[in-house]
């Protein structure tokens, strides 16, 4: 019995050390909200393998749970006695361990609304790993029925570079942002909005040149030919 007990004890120590060496505490956390007590956005997260997690209204309202992660909607309660406001409804997503590769965060607009969004990541040693050691934060606009995507490459390896977040932008999304900001009284009058829209339209026309070079321009420097469009957008 003593021999068997010693063997089990040694085996448990061995397996514990092996699993301790391969433990992965990497983490991805996302929180988003609009300035409303009623939820105005939904979110879907797609991992590097193409699996989705979140909530969508199309083709009918339903949860998506194709990989491990927690998706939640929060509706803070106010204090009626102190007459305090209820605060903002929000959505959050928590996932771990993280798969190395590109994650896509998709926001779906329920109505025209501002969007506030923050993200944090931890590496496999559970060390906070964000640029400048701070939460990534962003604010923008989304229109009813539209979709906005962000992409971020995550590497949970300790010491790996902090992730960068890229917003997928189109000229139509820029126009939508201007229109939503105008509807919410977050921008100038209709004359100013019209001038911005015309500039975006002009930049879109100029961008066709750098996307479709002709004849002797085939060996062109795309960055150089796109300068007029970039200058207008700036």
BELPE-V983357 format. One record per run of one state. SS is the DSSP state (hx for helix, st for strand, lp for the rest). FROM is the first residue (numbers start at 1). TO is the last residue. Records with the same first field share a line. If there is no record, write none. Layout:
BEGIN
SS: FROM-TO  FROM-TO
END
This chain:
BEGIN
lp: 1-1  23-26  34-40  47-51  57-61  66-69  75-78  80-83  85-89  96-100  110-112  123-127  129-130  134-135  143-146  155-164  169-170  184-189  212-214  220-221  226-226  234-234
hx: 2-22  131-133  171-183  190-211  215-219  222-225  227-233
st: 27-33  41-46  52-56  62-65  70-74  79-79  84-84  90-95  101-109  113-122  128-128  136-142  147-154  165-168
END
